[in-house]
């Protein structure tokens, strides 16, 4: 696992009681005979391989190489069930406590028989109960595979720990992501009995942590304190040390019950999510450079990049965070808000590109939170295993030059598996669909390819055609103009300080966005609500709209307003060549002074004695060097590839379902 990409955990499984087993007991070779399953000869994994298996088991990534995990209980007093994922450091410490990471008595990379303890505990995680029947309560597993396969053995141990979590009293509000809340479950893994009570007089009072400098021998600690000790002081540096707080012995008493959480609480790098920080390989600036600073006074790992809002003096800057997703499923997205330093932007727009669409969140980075902030609380997005999807942030935002935007860390938290609906099945959002399928027009279907999309605009990042889908405005329309926020985006096309998604006239031409819509009438790649010349005739929309832009002028009464009409006066001469394109009412009915009014005057073409009211409004003048108002919104990226989102239809390509999820339509 990359040191720069950290994985998210929480886990699950079944029942095991080792009530009479003293915590000092540890499996050793040779194997004990006379147990339910015979020892099996097998190749012992190396420590590196064993660490990878323990992490995969914690993440529920072993698939068919492990039994099915039960869901975990979460929350007190309101409780919900979530997919079972465990903290890696706890599983690694339990594995070492039980067997010193041994499955076969042969040594790393050598062949030997299954390690079986004196009380018939098997393999790495010393599975004991159920080895005769293959079941413990509702949890079922294969005893033969527990004895013969290291990965299956570890997966079974993970399931047992998850099952213990579900039956023991709560610590705090019972959050599986917090290491301290696993204290009772780890206790129960070895037997939830008085032998492991920290108040048992068999253990000396005031004992230092196990494995710490001055620590006592193993027999002086209850089981869970041995696990806590290995977590903080890993033998041989087998994993990253993690100090876990201990609950109050007084609160536990002689008969443990629900207690408050100890403080402080911790998560480990495996349990906290897939994290991409600003100095990690998964983070890249796609545009920008000279104006970017690095603040070393704060940030997730002590630093973050910052830049001023885009302007005529500040270069356009956009960067993306690309995660390595461990397993296809649903993920909540968090961003780290620096505690101090340069970050001062009150409106930073983060774009989530997930399997099935985009979602844009507005974030206040000036709060000095110094913690994670969830972008869409209660909403999860589907991401595919591997390097798919991303989060991006540009410096397009209203603000002063010192209202710096910050690029720090982004976290993906696994919240559950995607739905099981297959190809052609009904869906509300892409998270309902199995695997890579996306939800389009209420049905699950394979990701798009250019041939599927009317304009060839298949977004490879999200798997949906841009600008397609059902006419459903439930995705989110902050300014009520009928154009979803996703299409309008966080840019400020007219430079008035109001982001497009909140601006009723994004391009400042006087014609409301609700009237212009998101079509691209002239096919130039800029939707009409952002285009200052929607029909590409060289005449600004603001001039062609007439005196009442909310009800744009339609000179020839053909139902097409002048700002979209190639021949506004229907005289057969394109407006781009016609000196009197507006016709009656333009003030140039007799444009050449010949006494014959439009449209009868045959000398209307430009250059025949006319004094065209528009003067020289040539297209070159309108299309000079890009300005902040002309810069297209970037809703981007696949790794280092920036994907230009060209919206070509009024019907939006994404919507937000009533439950707050985001989906393709």
Long-range contacts (C-beta under 8 A, 24 or more apart in sequence): 1-52, 1-55, 1-270, 2-281, 2-324, 4-276, 4-277, 4-279, 4-280, 4-281, 4-282, 5-274, 5-275, 5-276, 5-280, 5-282, 5-323, 5-324, 6-269, 6-270, 6-272, 6-273, 6-274, 6-275, 7-55, 7-59, 7-88, 7-269, 7-270, 7-273, 7-274, 7-326, 8-59, 8-85, 8-270, 8-271, 8-272, 8-273, 8-274, 8-326, 8-331, 8-411, 8-412, 8-413, 8-414, 9-58, 9-59, 9-85, 9-86, 9-87, 9-88, 9-177, 9-268, 9-270, 9-271, 9-272, 9-414, 10-72, 10-82, 10-83, 10-84, 10-85, 10-86, 10-87, 10-176, 10-177, 10-271, 10-414, 11-57, 11-58, 11-59, 11-60, 11-69, 11-72, 11-84, 11-85, 11-86, 11-87, 11-91, 11-158, 11-159, 11-161, 11-162, 11-176, 12-60, 12-69, 12-70, 12-71, 12-72, 12-83, 12-84, 12-85, 12-86, 12-158, 12-159, 12-162, 12-163, 12-165, 13-67, 13-69, 13-70, 13-84, 13-139, 13-156, 13-157, 13-158, 13-159, 13-160, 13-161, 13-162, 13-163, 14-67, 14-70, 14-130, 14-136, 14-137, 14-138, 14-139, 14-140, 14-141, 14-159, 14-160, 14-162, 14-163, 15-129, 15-130, 15-136, 15-137, 15-139, 15-160, 15-163, 15-164, 15-167, 16-127, 16-128, 16-129, 16-130, 16-136, 16-160, 16-163, 16-164, 16-189, 17-129, 17-191, 17-192, 18-119, 18-121, 18-128, 18-129, 18-189, 18-190, 18-191, 19-191, 19-192, 19-193, 19-195, 20-191, 20-193, 20-195, 21-119, 21-128, 21-190, 21-191, 21-195, 22-195, 22-219, 23-190, 23-195, 23-196, 23-218, 23-219, 23-221, 23-222, 23-223, 23-226, 24-218, 24-219, 25-117, 25-118, 25-119, 26-97, 26-98, 26-99, 26-100, 26-117, 26-218, 27-98, 27-99, 27-102, 27-115, 27-116, 27-117, 27-121, 27-126, 28-115, 28-117, 29-102, 29-105, 29-112, 29-115, 30-105, 30-113, 31-105, 31-113, 31-114, 31-115, 31-116, 32-116, 32-117, 32-118, 32-120, 35-116, 35-120, 35-122, 35-131, 36-120, 36-131, 36-132, 36-143, 37-114, 37-122, 37-131, 37-143, 37-144, 37-146, 37-147, 38-147, 39-113, 39-114, 39-116, 39-147, 40-113, 40-114, 40-144, 40-147, 40-148, 41-104, 41-111, 41-112, 41-113, 42-103, 42-104, 42-111, 42-112, 42-113, 42-114, 42-148, 42-149, 42-150, 43-104, 43-106, 43-109, 43-110, 43-111, 44-102, 44-103, 44-104, 44-105, 44-106, 44-107, 44-108, 44-109, 44-110, 44-111, 44-112, 44-150, 45-103, 45-108, 45-150, 46-108, 46-109, 47-101, 47-108, 47-236, 47-238, 50-95, 50-101, 50-124, 50-150, 51-92, 51-238, 51-239, 53-150, 53-151, 53-154, 54-88, 54-91, 54-92, 54-95, 54-154, 55-88, 55-91, 55-92, 55-270, 56-151, 57-86, 57-91, 57-151, 57-154, 57-155, 57-157, 57-158, 58-85, 58-86, 58-87, 58-88, 58-90, 58-91, 58-158, 58-270, 58-271, 59-85, 59-88, 59-270, 59-326, 59-327, 59-414, 60-84, 60-85, 60-158, 60-327, 61-326, 61-327, 62-151, 62-152, 62-154, 62-155, 65-149, 65-151, 65-152, 65-155, 66-151, 66-152, 66-154, 66-155, 66-156, 66-158, 66-159, 67-139, 67-140, 67-141, 67-142, 67-152, 67-155, 67-156, 67-159, 68-159, 69-158, 69-159, 69-162, 70-138, 70-139, 70-159, 70-162, 70-163, 70-166, 72-162, 72-165, 72-166, 72-176, 73-165, 73-166, 73-174, 74-174, 74-175, 74-176, 75-173, 75-174, 75-175, 76-170, 76-172, 76-173, 76-174, 76-258, 79-174, 82-176, 82-415, 82-416, 83-329, 83-414, 83-415, 83-416, 83-417, 84-158, 84-159, 84-162, 85-176, 85-271, 85-414, 86-158, 86-161, 86-162, 86-176, 86-271, 87-176, 87-177, 87-179, 87-182, 87-267, 87-268, 87-270, 87-271, 88-239, 88-268, 88-269, 88-270, 88-271, 89-179, 89-231, 89-239, 89-240, 89-242, 89-244, 89-268, 89-270, 89-271, 90-161, 90-179, 90-182, 90-186, 90-227, 90-231, 90-268, 91-154, 91-157, 91-158, 91-161, 92-230, 92-231, 92-234, 92-238, 92-239, 93-227, 93-228, 93-230, 93-231, 93-234, 94-125, 94-157, 94-161, 94-186, 94-189, 94-227, 95-124, 95-125, 95-154, 95-157, 96-230, 96-234, 96-235, 96-238, 97-223, 97-226, 97-227, 97-230, 98-124, 98-125, 98-126, 98-157, 99-123, 99-124, 99-125, 99-126, 100-235, 101-238, 103-150, 103-153, 104-150, 114-147, 114-148, 116-147, 122-146, 122-147, 122-153, 123-147, 123-150, 123-153, 124-150, 124-153, 124-154, 124-157, 125-153, 125-154, 125-156, 125-157, 125-158, 125-160, 126-157, 127-153, 127-156, 127-157, 127-160, 136-160, 136-163, 137-163, 139-163, 160-189, 161-185, 161-186, 161-189, 164-188, 164-189, 164-192, 168-192, 169-256, 169-257, 169-258, 169-259, 170-258, 171-247, 171-258, 171-259, 171-260, 171-261, 171-262, 172-260, 172-261, 172-265, 173-261, 176-271, 177-267, 177-271, 177-272, 177-413, 178-261, 178-265, 178-266, 178-267, 179-231, 179-242, 179-244, 179-265, 179-266, 179-267, 179-268, 179-271, 180-244, 180-245, 180-247, 180-261, 180-262, 180-265, 180-266, 181-261, 181-265, 183-224, 183-228, 183-246, 183-247, 184-256, 186-223, 186-224, 186-227, 186-228, 187-222, 187-223, 187-224, 187-256, 189-223, 190-223, 190-224, 191-223, 192-256, 194-254, 195-222, 196-222, 196-223, 196-224, 197-222, 197-252, 197-254, 197-256, 198-222, 198-224, 198-225, 198-246, 198-249, 198-252, 199-249, 199-252, 199-253, 199-254, 209-233, 211-235, 240-268, 240-269, 242-266, 242-268, 272-411, 272-413, 273-334, 273-411, 273-412, 273-413, 273-414, 274-323, 274-324, 274-325, 274-326, 274-331, 274-411, 274-412, 274-414, 275-300, 275-409, 275-410, 275-411, 275-412, 276-321, 276-322, 276-323, 276-409, 276-410, 277-301, 277-408, 277-409, 278-303, 278-304, 278-305, 278-407, 278-408, 278-409, 279-303, 282-321, 282-322, 282-323, 282-324, 282-387, 283-319, 283-320, 283-321, 283-322, 283-407, 284-319, 284-320, 284-322, 284-639, 284-640, 285-317, 285-318, 285-319, 286-318, 286-319, 286-320, 286-392, 286-634, 286-636, 286-637, 286-640, 286-642, 287-315, 287-316, 287-317, 287-318, 287-634, 287-642, 288-315, 288-316, 288-317, 288-318, 288-319, 288-395, 289-315, 289-317, 290-315, 291-315, 291-317, 292-317, 293-342, 293-404, 295-338, 295-341, 295-342, 295-343, 295-406, 297-340, 297-341, 298-338, 298-339, 298-340, 298-341, 298-343, 298-370, 299-336, 299-338, 299-341, 299-406, 299-408, 299-409, 300-336, 300-408, 300-409, 301-409, 304-336, 304-338, 304-341, 304-343, 304-406, 304-407, 304-408, 304-409, 305-406, 305-407, 305-408, 306-341, 306-342, 306-343, 306-404, 306-405, 306-406, 306-407, 307-395, 307-404, 307-405, 308-395, 308-401, 308-402, 308-403, 308-404, 308-405, 309-345, 309-395, 309-396, 309-397, 309-398, 309-399, 309-400, 309-401, 309-403, 309-405, 310-394, 310-395, 310-396, 310-397, 310-628, 310-631, 311-401, 311-628, 312-627, 312-628, 313-401, 314-395, 314-401, 316-394, 316-395, 316-396, 316-631, 317-394, 317-395, 318-392, 318-393, 318-394, 318-395, 318-634, 318-636, 318-642, 319-392, 319-393, 319-394, 319-407, 320-390, 320-391, 320-392, 320-636, 320-637, 320-639, 321-390, 321-391, 321-392, 321-409, 321-410, 322-387, 322-389, 322-390, 322-637, 322-638, 322-639, 323-383, 323-387, 323-389, 323-390, 323-410, 323-412, 324-386, 324-387, 325-383, 325-384, 325-385, 325-386, 325-387, 325-388, 325-389, 325-412, 326-385, 326-414, 327-385, 327-414, 328-382, 328-383, 328-384, 328-385, 328-417, 328-418, 328-435, 328-436, 329-382, 329-383, 329-414, 329-415, 329-416, 329-417, 329-418, 330-380, 330-381, 330-382, 330-383, 330-414, 330-415, 330-416, 330-417, 330-418, 330-431, 331-380, 331-381, 331-382, 331-383, 331-412, 331-413, 331-414, 331-415, 332-374, 332-376, 332-379, 332-380, 332-381, 332-412, 332-413, 332-415, 333-374, 333-375, 333-376, 333-381, 333-391, 333-410, 333-411, 333-412, 333-413, 334-372, 334-373, 334-374, 334-375, 334-410, 334-411, 334-413, 335-363, 335-372, 335-373, 335-375, 335-391, 335-408, 335-409, 335-410, 335-411, 336-371, 336-372, 336-373, 336-408, 336-409, 336-410, 336-411, 337-363, 337-365, 337-367, 337-368, 337-369, 337-370, 337-371, 337-372, 337-373, 337-406, 337-408, 338-365, 338-368, 338-370, 338-406, 338-408, 339-368, 339-369, 339-370, 339-371, 340-368, 340-370, 341-406, 342-404, 342-406, 343-368, 343-404, 343-405, 343-406, 343-408, 344-399, 344-402, 344-403, 344-404, 345-397, 345-399, 345-403, 345-404, 345-405, 345-406, 346-399, 346-403, 347-397, 347-398, 347-399, 347-490, 347-499, 348-393, 348-397, 348-405, 348-406, 349-393, 349-394, 349-396, 349-397, 349-489, 349-490, 349-499, 350-375, 350-391, 350-392, 350-393, 351-391, 351-392, 351-393, 351-489, 351-490, 351-635, 351-636, 352-376, 352-381, 352-389, 352-391, 352-662, 353-389, 353-390, 353-391, 353-392, 353-459, 353-461, 353-462, 353-635, 353-636, 353-637, 353-638, 354-381, 354-382, 354-383, 354-389, 354-430, 354-462, 354-662, 355-381, 355-382, 355-383, 355-384, 355-388, 355-389, 355-430, 355-436, 355-438, 355-447, 355-462, 355-463, 356-381, 356-382, 356-429, 356-430, 356-431, 356-433, 356-438, 356-439, 356-462, 356-463, 356-464, 356-654, 356-662, 356-663, 356-664, 357-430, 357-462, 357-464, 357-486, 357-653, 357-654, 357-662, 357-663, 357-664, 358-462, 358-486, 358-635, 358-645, 358-654, 358-662, 359-486, 359-654, 359-656, 359-662, 360-485, 360-486, 360-489, 360-490, 360-501, 360-635, 362-490, 362-499, 365-405, 365-406, 366-403, 372-411, 376-660, 376-662, 378-660, 379-660, 379-661, 379-662, 380-415, 380-416, 380-431, 380-661, 381-431, 381-661, 381-662, 382-418, 382-430, 382-431, 382-433, 383-412, 384-435, 384-436, 387-639, 388-461, 388-638, 389-461, 389-462, 390-461, 390-636, 390-637, 390-638, 390-639, 392-634, 392-635, 392-636, 392-637, 394-490, 394-634, 396-490, 396-491, 396-492, 396-628, 396-631, 396-633, 396-634, 397-490, 397-492, 397-499, 398-492, 398-497, 398-498, 398-499, 427-663, 428-657, 428-659, 428-661, 428-663, 429-657, 429-661, 429-662, 429-663, 429-664, 430-463, 430-663, 430-664, 431-661, 431-663, 436-463, 438-462, 438-463, 438-464, 438-664, 439-663, 439-664, 439-665, 440-464, 440-465, 440-468, 440-469, 440-664, 440-665, 441-469, 441-470, 441-665, 442-470, 442-665, 454-648, 454-649, 455-646, 455-648, 455-649, 457-645, 457-646, 457-648, 459-643, 459-645, 460-638, 460-643, 461-636, 461-637, 461-638, 461-643, 462-664, 463-664, 464-653, 464-654, 464-664, 465-653, 466-645, 466-646, 466-647, 466-648, 466-653, 467-518, 467-646, 467-647, 467-648, 467-649, 467-651, 467-652, 467-653, 468-649, 468-651, 468-653, 468-665, 469-651, 469-652, 469-653, 469-654, 469-655, 469-664, 469-665, 470-651, 470-655, 470-665, 471-651, 471-652, 472-652, 472-655, 472-665, 473-652, 473-655, 474-655, 474-656, 474-657, 474-658, 475-652, 475-654, 475-655, 475-656, 475-662, 475-663, 475-665, 476-656, 478-502, 479-503, 479-504, 479-513, 480-504, 480-514, 481-512, 481-513, 481-514, 481-529, 482-513, 482-514, 482-517, 483-513, 483-514, 483-517, 483-518, 483-529, 483-652, 484-652, 484-654, 484-655, 486-635, 486-652, 486-653, 486-654, 486-662, 487-518, 487-527, 487-647, 487-652, 487-653, 488-513, 488-529, 488-633, 489-633, 489-635, 490-633, 491-631, 491-632, 491-633, 492-628, 492-629, 493-530, 493-629, 493-630, 493-631, 494-629, 495-627, 495-628, 495-629, 500-529, 500-530, 500-633, 506-530, 507-531, 507-532, 507-541, 507-629, 508-542, 508-629, 509-540, 509-541, 509-542, 509-545, 509-549, 510-541, 510-542, 510-545, 510-549, 511-541, 511-542, 511-545, 511-549, 511-550, 511-552, 511-563, 512-549, 512-550, 515-549, 515-550, 515-552, 516-541, 517-650, 518-647, 518-649, 518-650, 518-652, 519-648, 519-649, 519-650, 520-646, 520-647, 520-648, 521-564, 523-648, 525-632, 525-644, 525-646, 526-632, 527-647, 527-648, 528-564, 530-632, 532-622, 533-619, 533-622, 534-563, 534-564, 535-563, 535-564, 535-565, 535-566, 535-575, 536-576, 536-619, 537-566, 537-574, 537-575, 537-576, 537-581, 538-575, 538-576, 538-617, 538-618, 538-619, 538-622, 539-575, 539-576, 539-581, 539-614, 539-617, 540-617, 540-622, 543-614, 543-617, 544-568, 544-581, 544-582, 546-585, 553-582, 553-585, 555-582, 555-583, 555-584, 555-585, 555-586, 556-583, 569-598, 569-599, 571-598, 571-599, 571-604, 573-604, 573-605, 577-605, 577-606, 578-604, 578-605, 578-606, 579-604, 579-605, 579-606, 579-610, 579-612, 579-614, 580-604, 580-610, 580-612, 581-614, 586-613, 587-613, 588-612, 588-613
